[in-house]
Amino acid sequence: MVPDNTTLFTINASYQSLVTLFEKMNDITSEKKDTIISGDWGKLTEIVSSQNELKIHLEKEEHTIASLGGNSISDQKISIQKNRIKQLIKQYREAETINIRLLKDSLYLAKLKANKIFKIPFDDETYSPVHTKKNEAIGRSGPIMFDQLI
């Protein structure tokens, strides 16, 4: 899958690495556990417009996995999105590689998730991955390999 001007960055992931990542997402609402996803969801709604969505492309199909409506995100809504992700993982379990694109219409949300999930710093003005020793092998716009990050 070739990134285009609507793509924030591309992720190439094996099925098992996706399972590992999203199993950790099950703890998204837990404050006591050390989870791969952390952050103040109330704060998230302040920096993301209500129209933004985080979309992924799986083998030419587009799916919305996170969306914001109104001024808050309920645990129920997050849970629904996690279930949707689980369905997608099951649907594509036979694929050797699952290609995911985070679209630029989700800049703030994708930036937050990149910081929290993938531990890759993003430039606040360009929304491009900041070049550091940790991600220099990845490059500023190259694919992010889940297996290297989880």
PLY file of the C-alpha trace (Angstrom):
ply
format ascii 1.0
element vertex 150
property float x
property float y
property float z
element edge 149
property int vertex1
property int vertex2
end_header
0.00 0.00 0.00
1.53 3.27 -1.10
1.07 6.27 1.20
-0.57 9.28 -0.43
-1.24 12.85 0.66
-4.13 11.76 2.88
-1.97 9.36 4.86
-0.39 10.34 8.16
1.69 7.21 8.33
1.45 3.56 7.38
1.73 0.56 9.64
2.58 -2.93 8.43
1.63 -5.45 11.07
1.47 -9.19 11.43
-1.75 -10.67 12.73
-0.17 -11.75 16.03
1.36 -8.34 16.70
-2.05 -6.73 16.17
-3.60 -9.19 18.59
-0.92 -8.35 21.15
-1.47 -4.62 20.74
-5.25 -4.71 20.93
-5.29 -7.16 23.83
-3.50 -4.42 25.72
-6.22 -2.01 24.62
-8.66 -3.97 26.78
-7.28 -2.05 29.75
-8.03 1.33 28.17
-10.43 2.41 30.93
-8.36 1.05 33.81
-6.43 3.66 35.77
-4.58 1.17 37.97
-3.00 -0.99 35.28
0.08 0.00 33.32
-1.47 -0.08 29.84
-0.12 0.59 26.40
-2.76 3.28 25.98
-2.89 6.03 28.55
-4.10 9.56 28.73
-6.89 11.80 29.88
-9.84 11.22 27.54
-11.43 14.46 28.68
-8.29 16.30 27.59
-8.45 14.45 24.30
-11.83 15.96 23.51
-10.38 19.43 24.04
-7.70 19.01 21.41
-9.69 17.03 18.83
-12.60 18.49 16.93
-15.86 16.56 17.14
-15.66 15.82 13.41
-12.38 13.94 13.58
-12.17 10.22 13.14
-9.32 7.78 13.24
-9.65 5.58 10.19
-7.73 2.55 9.09
-7.45 0.98 5.68
-7.27 -2.80 5.72
-6.54 -4.35 2.34
-8.37 -1.63 0.40
-11.31 -1.49 2.80
-11.83 1.51 5.04
-13.03 1.24 8.62
-13.52 3.85 11.30
-12.10 2.58 14.57
-12.44 5.68 16.70
-14.65 8.71 16.44
-15.58 11.69 18.54
-19.09 12.99 18.98
-20.11 15.90 21.20
-17.80 16.94 24.01
-17.07 13.65 25.70
-16.07 10.08 25.03
-17.93 7.48 27.05
-16.46 4.18 28.11
-19.29 2.52 26.22
-18.29 4.19 22.97
-14.66 3.24 23.43
-15.72 -0.34 24.10
-17.76 -0.44 20.91
-14.75 0.71 18.92
-12.54 -1.91 20.58
-15.04 -4.60 19.65
-14.97 -3.31 16.08
-11.19 -3.61 16.05
-11.44 -7.17 17.35
-13.85 -8.01 14.54
-11.41 -6.62 12.00
-8.56 -8.63 13.49
-10.64 -11.81 13.21
-11.67 -10.92 9.69
-8.07 -10.50 8.55
-6.41 -13.21 10.61
-5.48 -15.17 7.49
-3.56 -12.25 6.01
0.19 -12.47 6.46
0.51 -8.70 6.69
-2.20 -6.22 7.61
-1.68 -2.76 6.20
-3.10 0.09 8.22
-3.16 3.74 7.26
-4.00 6.52 9.68
-5.58 9.30 7.67
-4.68 12.96 7.98
-8.26 13.96 8.72
-7.46 12.56 12.16
-4.28 14.50 12.82
-4.76 15.23 16.50
-6.18 11.85 17.41
-3.59 9.99 15.39
-0.84 12.12 16.91
-2.07 11.32 20.40
-2.34 7.63 19.62
1.09 7.61 18.01
2.56 9.17 21.12
0.71 6.87 23.51
0.64 3.59 21.59
3.71 3.61 19.41
5.86 5.85 21.63
6.91 7.86 18.60
7.17 11.62 19.15
5.34 13.82 16.66
6.13 17.36 15.65
3.32 19.64 16.86
3.33 21.74 13.69
3.91 19.22 10.89
2.42 16.13 12.56
5.36 14.18 11.21
7.31 11.68 13.29
10.23 13.43 14.95
13.55 11.97 13.86
15.17 10.32 16.86
17.62 7.48 17.36
14.73 5.28 18.46
12.88 5.64 15.18
15.67 6.61 12.79
15.46 3.20 11.11
11.80 3.87 10.43
12.34 7.31 8.94
9.97 10.23 8.93
7.34 8.72 6.65
8.23 5.05 6.35
6.20 2.14 7.66
5.97 1.56 11.39
6.44 -2.09 12.28
4.33 -3.16 15.25
6.70 -6.01 16.03
9.49 -3.52 16.67
7.39 -1.33 18.94
5.45 -3.64 21.26
0 1
1 2
2 3
3 4
4 5
5 6
6 7
7 8
8 9
9 10
10 11
11 12
12 13
13 14
14 15
15 16
16 17
17 18
18 19
19 20
20 21
21 22
22 23
23 24
24 25
25 26
26 27
27 28
28 29
29 30
30 31
31 32
32 33
33 34
34 35
35 36
36 37
37 38
38 39
39 40
40 41
41 42
42 43
43 44
44 45
45 46
46 47
47 48
48 49
49 50
50 51
51 52
52 53
53 54
54 55
55 56
56 57
57 58
58 59
59 60
60 61
61 62
62 63
63 64
64 65
65 66
66 67
67 68
68 69
69 70
70 71
71 72
72 73
73 74
74 75
75 76
76 77
77 78
78 79
79 80
80 81
81 82
82 83
83 84
84 85
85 86
86 87
87 88
88 89
89 90
90 91
91 92
92 93
93 94
94 95
95 96
96 97
97 98
98 99
99 100
100 101
101 102
102 103
103 104
104 105
105 106
106 107
107 108
108 109
109 110
110 111
111 112
112 113
113 114
114 115
115 116
116 117
117 118
118 119
119 120
120 121
121 122
122 123
123 124
124 125
125 126
126 127
127 128
128 129
129 130
130 131
131 132
132 133
133 134
134 135
135 136
136 137
137 138
138 139
139 140
140 141
141 142
142 143
143 144
144 145
145 146
146 147
147 148
148 149
